Amino acid sequence: MLLKILPLIILLLALPDAYIYWMYIRHWTKQRWLRLLWFLPSFILTIACAIIIYTNDMLPEHQVWASIFMYLFLLFCAPKTLFMVLDGIGHLINGLVTGGAKTREGYDCLFVRIFRIMGMALALFSIALLSFGYFVGRSHYVVHQQTFYFPDLPKQFDGYRIAHFSDLHIGTLRDGHESDARTIVDLINAQKCDAILFTGDLVNHQSTELDGFRRDLNKLHAPDGVYAVMGNHDYSMYLNYPNEKDREADVKELQQRISSYGWTLLLNDHRILRRGKDSLVIAGVENDGLPPWPSLGDLPKTMKGLKRSCFTVLMSHDPTHWRRNIIPQTAIQLTLSGHTHAGQFKVFGWSPVAFRYKEWSGAYTEGNQILNVSDGIGAVLFPFRFGAWPEVNVITLRRSEK
């Protein structure tokens, strides 16, 4: 994964360093070794990135180093980039307004100084935000209460409660946060819901990430059971296997482990829950996403033998599946998804991930159909959360004539 973004990493390290060196460092000292010292952190980070890539950064035992690298990379890169942008704007305005003139004493004009101070302030703020999200935000688990109303909800299921969580990415916890698995399980169990639904991405890259977590995951329970589907990360597609057979074997191993926890894994399948004469369907499709992610969802197979009008809660990891196939092909009332993590960063209800996904966080309605996208409870590659806190969604189903 890092190999794909290596050119961007090098650019983000080199460009701010070059700008700040040209504008400031070279004027502050004539000592060559002090000038070169400015580039040392970026040089070390570039070497570290090359080592991580060479040793296969996606292996479970190496993920902790990949996470630390991403934190240090952003800690050095983000502040300098933000300063470069604002300082550059100040110099640009100065050039347009005054022709680049300085004050009589030789100091930069007001425009440059204002934007320089703004750049420095924003750089310091980014350091605080990154550190808070890395050390605190990633474990700031919250419960998000939601109530959805349906006119066709069977009467016996009025008030039915579902605990929905997604994107655990348990391999990321193997950096000293292993106890968070128990915290998450206890938090979900404490909601005392009728059923627990997990919408995929249990691991980052490989089934062995689950080693040592069996005792915790096995404690997850609800009266009507725990149900799960697979996400794009659960198909072992981010590691280079000698052949396809080995990759498929790891996927099978992951599926067997999920089942051994007492969870019901739904691979284009469904289960019917009954209360008296009423019934509710819990269904799940395999991951169905946009390229390069797997597109294995089979809705006809998933709903085989069911009436179109039956009340169904469908788990589908990727929210784009809802508008692409679920709405045009089915009358499924409620779809639960994850995948986006809400970008792991959200301010005032907005995240940069909104540029990529139309539905990326919370509830969306189209006619009588609802999609709920969880912000997820884990993190991948960079264990950081700010605003888009790791969450458990507690969904209450209500019957309404409207």
C-alpha positions as CSV (number, residue, x, y, z in Angstrom):
1,M,0.0,0.0,0.0
2,L,2.8,2.4,0.9
3,L,4.5,1.6,-2.5
4,K,1.5,3.0,-4.3
5,I,1.7,6.3,-2.5
6,L,5.5,6.5,-2.4
7,P,5.8,9.3,-5.0
8,L,3.2,11.4,-3.1
9,I,5.1,10.7,0.2
10,I,8.4,11.9,-1.4
11,L,6.7,15.0,-2.9
12,L,5.1,16.0,0.4
13,L,8.5,15.6,2.2
14,A,10.6,17.4,-0.4
15,L,8.4,20.3,-1.5
16,P,7.8,22.0,1.9
17,D,11.5,21.4,2.8
18,A,12.7,23.0,-0.4
19,Y,10.3,26.0,0.0
20,I,11.2,26.8,3.6
21,Y,14.9,26.3,2.9
22,W,14.9,28.7,0.0
23,M,12.8,31.3,1.7
24,Y,14.3,31.1,5.2
25,I,17.0,28.6,6.1
26,R,19.6,29.7,3.6
27,H,19.3,33.3,5.0
28,W,19.6,32.3,8.6
29,T,23.0,30.6,8.5
30,K,26.0,30.2,6.2
31,Q,27.1,27.0,7.9
32,R,26.6,24.2,5.3
33,W,26.2,21.5,7.9
34,L,23.4,23.4,9.6
35,R,21.6,23.9,6.3
36,L,21.9,20.2,5.5
37,L,20.6,19.4,9.0
38,W,17.2,20.9,7.9
39,F,16.7,18.0,5.5
40,L,17.7,15.3,7.9
41,P,14.2,14.4,9.2
42,S,12.8,14.0,5.7
43,F,15.8,12.0,4.6
44,I,15.4,9.6,7.6
45,L,11.6,9.3,6.9
46,T,12.3,8.5,3.2
47,I,14.8,5.7,4.2
48,A,12.3,4.4,6.8
49,C,9.6,4.3,4.1
50,A,11.9,2.3,1.7
51,I,12.7,-0.2,4.5
52,I,9.0,-0.7,5.4
53,I,8.1,-1.3,1.7
54,Y,11.1,-3.6,1.2
55,T,10.1,-5.7,4.2
56,N,6.5,-5.9,3.1
57,D,4.6,-3.3,5.2
58,M,1.4,-5.2,5.1
59,L,2.5,-8.2,7.2
60,P,0.9,-8.3,10.6
61,E,4.2,-8.1,12.5
62,H,5.2,-5.0,10.6
63,Q,2.0,-3.0,10.9
64,V,3.0,-1.3,14.1
65,W,6.1,0.1,12.3
66,A,3.9,1.3,9.4
67,S,1.6,3.0,11.8
68,I,4.5,4.8,13.6
69,F,5.9,5.8,10.3
70,M,2.6,7.4,9.2
71,Y,2.3,9.3,12.4
72,L,5.9,10.7,12.2
73,F,5.5,11.4,8.5
74,L,2.4,13.4,9.1
75,L,3.8,15.1,12.2
76,F,6.7,16.5,10.1
77,C,4.9,16.9,6.8
78,A,1.6,18.4,7.7
79,P,2.8,21.5,9.6
80,K,5.4,22.3,7.0
81,T,3.0,21.9,4.2
82,L,0.3,24.1,5.9
83,F,3.0,26.8,6.6
84,M,4.2,26.7,3.1
85,V,0.8,27.2,1.6
86,L,-0.2,30.2,3.8
87,D,3.3,31.8,3.7
88,G,3.2,31.4,-0.1
89,I,-0.2,33.1,-0.2
90,G,1.2,36.0,1.8
91,H,4.2,36.4,-0.6
92,L,1.9,36.1,-3.6
93,I,-0.4,38.9,-2.3
94,N,2.6,41.0,-1.5
95,G,3.9,40.5,-5.0
96,L,0.6,41.5,-6.6
97,V,-0.1,44.5,-4.3
98,T,3.4,46.0,-3.8
99,G,5.5,44.3,-6.4
100,G,7.4,42.4,-3.7
101,A,8.6,45.6,-1.9
102,K,9.7,45.5,1.7
103,T,9.4,48.2,4.4
104,R,12.1,50.8,4.7
105,E,13.7,48.9,7.5
106,G,14.0,45.8,5.3
107,Y,11.2,43.8,7.0
108,D,8.5,42.1,5.0
109,C,5.3,44.0,4.5
110,L,2.1,43.4,6.6
111,F,0.6,40.9,4.2
112,V,3.6,38.6,4.5
113,R,3.8,38.8,8.2
114,I,0.1,38.2,8.8
115,F,0.0,35.1,6.6
116,R,3.3,33.9,8.1
117,I,1.8,34.1,11.6
118,M,-1.3,32.3,10.4
119,G,0.8,29.6,8.8
120,M,2.8,29.1,12.0
121,A,-0.4,29.0,14.1
122,L,-2.0,26.4,11.8
123,A,1.1,24.3,11.8
124,L,1.2,24.2,15.6
125,F,-2.5,23.4,15.6
126,S,-2.0,20.5,13.1
127,I,0.7,19.0,15.4
128,A,-1.7,19.1,18.4
129,L,-4.6,17.7,16.3
130,L,-2.5,14.8,14.9
131,S,-1.1,13.9,18.4
132,F,-4.6,14.0,20.0
133,G,-6.1,11.8,17.3
134,Y,-3.2,9.4,17.5
135,F,-2.9,9.0,21.2
136,V,-6.5,9.8,22.4
137,G,-9.0,9.9,19.5
138,R,-8.4,6.4,18.2
139,S,-9.7,5.0,21.5
140,H,-12.5,7.5,22.2
141,Y,-15.3,5.0,21.6
142,V,-18.8,6.4,21.4
143,V,-22.3,5.0,21.1
144,H,-24.5,6.5,18.5
145,Q,-28.3,6.0,19.1
146,Q,-30.5,6.0,16.1
147,T,-34.2,5.3,15.5
148,F,-35.7,4.4,12.1
149,Y,-39.4,4.2,11.3
150,F,-41.0,1.8,8.8
151,P,-44.7,1.4,8.0
152,D,-44.1,-2.3,7.0
153,L,-42.1,-3.3,10.1
154,P,-43.8,-6.4,11.6
155,K,-45.6,-5.5,14.8
156,Q,-43.7,-8.1,16.9
157,F,-40.4,-6.4,16.0
158,D,-41.5,-2.8,16.9
159,G,-38.7,-1.6,19.2
160,Y,-36.2,-4.2,18.0
161,R,-32.7,-3.1,18.7
162,I,-29.6,-3.7,16.6
163,A,-26.0,-3.1,17.6
164,H,-24.2,-2.2,14.3
165,F,-20.4,-1.9,14.2
166,S,-18.0,-2.0,11.3
167,D,-14.3,-1.9,10.3
168,L,-12.6,-3.3,13.4
169,H,-9.3,-3.6,11.6
170,I,-8.0,-5.6,14.5
171,G,-4.4,-5.8,13.3
172,T,-4.0,-2.1,14.0
173,L,-4.6,-2.9,17.7
174,R,-1.4,-4.9,17.8
175,D,0.7,-1.8,18.7
176,G,0.0,-1.8,22.4
177,H,-3.7,-1.4,22.2
178,E,-4.7,-5.0,22.4
179,S,-6.9,-4.4,25.4
180,D,-9.1,-2.2,23.3
181,A,-10.6,-5.3,21.8
182,R,-12.1,-6.2,25.2
183,T,-13.2,-2.6,25.6
184,I,-15.1,-2.7,22.3
185,V,-16.7,-6.1,23.1
186,D,-17.8,-4.9,26.5
187,L,-19.2,-1.7,25.1
188,I,-21.3,-3.6,22.5
189,N,-22.5,-6.1,25.0
190,A,-23.5,-3.4,27.4
191,Q,-26.0,-2.1,24.9
192,K,-28.1,-5.3,25.4
193,C,-29.4,-5.3,21.9
194,D,-31.5,-8.0,20.3
195,A,-28.9,-8.7,17.6
196,I,-25.3,-7.6,16.8
197,L,-24.4,-7.0,13.1
198,F,-20.8,-6.5,11.9
199,T,-20.4,-5.1,8.4
200,G,-16.9,-6.2,7.5
201,D,-13.1,-5.4,7.6
202,L,-12.3,-7.5,10.6
203,V,-8.6,-7.5,9.7
204,N,-6.3,-5.3,7.8
205,H,-4.6,-7.8,5.5
206,Q,-4.3,-11.4,6.9
207,S,-6.1,-13.8,9.1
208,T,-3.2,-14.2,11.5
209,E,-3.9,-10.7,12.8
210,L,-6.6,-12.4,14.9
211,D,-4.1,-14.4,16.9
212,G,-4.6,-13.7,20.6
213,F,-8.0,-12.1,20.2
214,R,-10.2,-15.2,20.3
215,R,-11.1,-14.9,24.0
216,D,-12.4,-11.3,23.5
217,L,-14.3,-11.8,20.2
218,N,-15.8,-15.0,21.5
219,K,-17.5,-13.0,24.3
220,L,-19.6,-11.0,21.9
221,H,-23.2,-12.1,22.3
222,A,-26.9,-11.1,21.8
223,P,-30.2,-13.0,22.2
224,D,-30.7,-13.3,18.4
225,G,-27.1,-13.8,17.6
226,V,-24.0,-12.1,16.1
227,Y,-24.0,-11.7,12.3
228,A,-21.1,-10.7,10.0
229,V,-20.1,-10.0,6.4
230,M,-16.7,-9.6,4.8
231,G,-15.2,-6.3,3.7
232,N,-12.6,-5.6,1.1
233,H,-9.7,-6.0,3.6
234,D,-10.9,-9.5,4.6
235,Y,-10.1,-10.9,1.2
236,S,-6.3,-10.8,1.7
237,M,-5.9,-8.6,-1.4
238,Y,-3.2,-6.4,0.0
239,L,-0.4,-9.0,0.4
240,N,1.7,-10.5,-2.3
241,Y,1.0,-14.3,-2.2
242,P,3.0,-16.8,-4.2
243,N,-0.2,-17.9,-5.9
244,E,-3.9,-17.4,-5.8
245,K,-4.4,-20.7,-4.0
246,D,-2.5,-19.4,-1.0
247,R,-4.6,-16.2,-0.9
248,E,-7.8,-18.2,-1.0
249,A,-6.6,-20.4,1.8
250,D,-6.0,-17.4,4.0
251,V,-9.6,-16.1,3.2
252,K,-11.0,-19.6,4.2
253,E,-9.0,-19.5,7.4
254,L,-10.4,-16.1,8.2
255,Q,-14.0,-17.3,7.5
256,Q,-13.4,-20.4,9.8
257,R,-12.1,-18.2,12.6
258,I,-15.2,-15.9,12.4
259,S,-17.5,-18.9,12.6
260,S,-15.5,-20.3,15.6
261,Y,-16.3,-17.2,17.5
262,G,-20.0,-18.1,17.3
263,W,-20.7,-15.4,14.7
264,T,-22.9,-16.2,11.8
265,L,-21.0,-15.3,8.6
266,L,-23.4,-14.5,5.8
267,L,-21.9,-14.9,2.3
268,N,-24.7,-13.9,0.0
269,D,-27.1,-15.6,2.4
270,H,-29.8,-14.8,5.0
271,R,-31.4,-15.9,8.2
272,I,-35.0,-15.5,9.3
273,L,-35.8,-14.4,12.8
274,R,-39.3,-15.2,14.1
275,R,-41.5,-13.8,16.8
276,G,-44.9,-15.3,16.9
277,K,-46.3,-15.1,13.4
278,D,-44.0,-12.2,12.4
279,S,-40.6,-12.5,10.9
280,L,-37.6,-10.3,10.1
281,V,-34.8,-11.2,7.8
282,I,-31.1,-10.6,8.5
283,A,-29.2,-10.8,5.2
284,G,-25.6,-10.3,4.2
285,V,-23.7,-10.0,0.9
286,E,-20.1,-10.4,0.1
287,N,-18.1,-7.2,-0.5
288,D,-19.5,-5.4,-3.6
289,G,-17.4,-2.3,-4.2
290,L,-15.9,-0.2,-7.0
291,P,-12.6,-1.2,-8.5
292,P,-10.1,-2.2,-7.3
293,W,-12.1,-3.7,-4.5
294,P,-13.9,-7.0,-4.9
295,S,-17.4,-7.0,-6.4
296,L,-18.8,-10.4,-5.2
297,G,-22.3,-9.4,-4.0
298,D,-25.1,-11.6,-5.3
299,L,-28.4,-10.1,-4.3
300,P,-30.6,-12.7,-6.1
301,K,-28.8,-15.5,-4.3
302,T,-28.9,-13.6,-1.0
303,M,-32.7,-13.1,-1.2
304,K,-33.5,-16.5,-2.7
305,G,-36.7,-18.0,-1.4
306,L,-37.9,-14.7,0.2
307,K,-40.9,-12.6,-0.8
308,R,-40.0,-9.2,-2.1
309,S,-42.1,-7.6,0.6
310,C,-40.5,-9.3,3.6
311,F,-38.8,-6.9,6.0
312,T,-35.1,-7.2,5.6
313,V,-32.0,-5.8,7.2
314,L,-29.1,-6.2,4.8
315,M,-25.4,-6.0,5.6
316,S,-23.3,-4.8,2.7
317,H,-19.8,-3.5,3.5
318,D,-19.5,-0.9,0.8
319,P,-22.1,1.9,0.8
320,T,-21.9,2.5,-3.0
321,H,-23.6,-0.9,-3.4
322,W,-26.8,0.6,-2.1
323,R,-27.3,3.1,-4.9
324,R,-25.7,0.9,-7.6
325,N,-27.7,-2.3,-7.0
326,I,-29.8,-2.5,-3.9
327,I,-32.2,0.3,-4.7
328,P,-32.8,-0.6,-8.3
329,Q,-33.0,-4.4,-7.7
330,T,-34.7,-4.8,-4.4
331,A,-37.2,-3.4,-1.9
332,I,-34.9,-4.0,1.1
333,Q,-35.9,-1.6,3.8
334,L,-32.7,-1.1,5.8
335,T,-29.1,-1.5,4.6
336,L,-26.1,-1.3,6.9
337,S,-22.6,-0.4,5.6
338,G,-19.2,0.8,6.7
339,H,-16.0,1.0,4.7
340,T,-15.5,4.8,4.6
341,H,-14.5,5.4,8.3
342,A,-15.8,8.9,7.6
343,G,-12.2,9.5,6.6
344,Q,-11.3,9.1,10.3
345,F,-11.5,12.9,10.4
346,K,-14.6,15.0,10.6
347,V,-15.3,18.7,11.4
348,F,-18.7,20.2,11.6
349,G,-20.2,17.1,10.0
350,W,-17.8,17.2,7.0
351,S,-14.9,15.0,5.9
352,P,-12.7,15.0,2.8
353,V,-14.0,11.5,2.1
354,A,-17.2,13.3,0.9
355,F,-15.4,14.1,-2.3
356,R,-15.3,10.3,-3.1
357,Y,-18.5,9.0,-1.6
358,K,-22.1,10.3,-1.9
359,E,-23.1,8.3,1.1
360,W,-20.3,8.2,3.7
361,S,-21.6,8.7,7.2
362,G,-25.0,8.4,9.0
363,A,-28.4,7.7,7.5
364,Y,-29.7,8.3,4.0
365,T,-33.2,7.8,2.6
366,E,-34.4,7.0,-0.9
367,G,-38.2,6.4,-1.0
368,N,-39.0,3.7,1.6
369,Q,-35.4,2.5,1.7
370,I,-32.7,3.6,4.3
371,L,-29.0,3.2,4.3
372,N,-27.0,3.6,7.4
373,V,-23.2,4.1,7.1
374,S,-21.2,3.5,10.3
375,D,-18.1,5.6,10.8
376,G,-16.4,2.3,11.9
377,I,-14.7,1.5,15.2
378,G,-11.1,0.8,14.1
379,A,-8.5,2.4,11.9
380,V,-6.2,1.2,9.1
381,L,-2.6,2.2,8.3
382,F,-2.7,5.3,10.4
383,P,-4.5,4.8,13.8
384,F,-5.9,8.3,14.0
385,R,-9.4,9.6,14.8
386,F,-10.7,13.1,15.2
387,G,-14.4,14.1,15.0
388,A,-15.2,10.8,13.3
389,W,-14.9,9.0,16.6
390,P,-14.8,5.2,16.6
391,E,-18.5,4.2,17.1
392,V,-21.1,1.6,17.9
393,N,-24.4,2.3,16.3
394,V,-27.5,1.3,18.3
395,I,-30.4,1.2,15.9
396,T,-34.0,0.9,17.2
397,L,-36.6,-0.2,14.6
398,R,-40.1,1.4,15.0
399,R,-43.3,0.8,13.3
400,S,-45.0,3.9,11.9
401,E,-48.0,4.4,9.6
402,K,-46.2,7.4,8.1
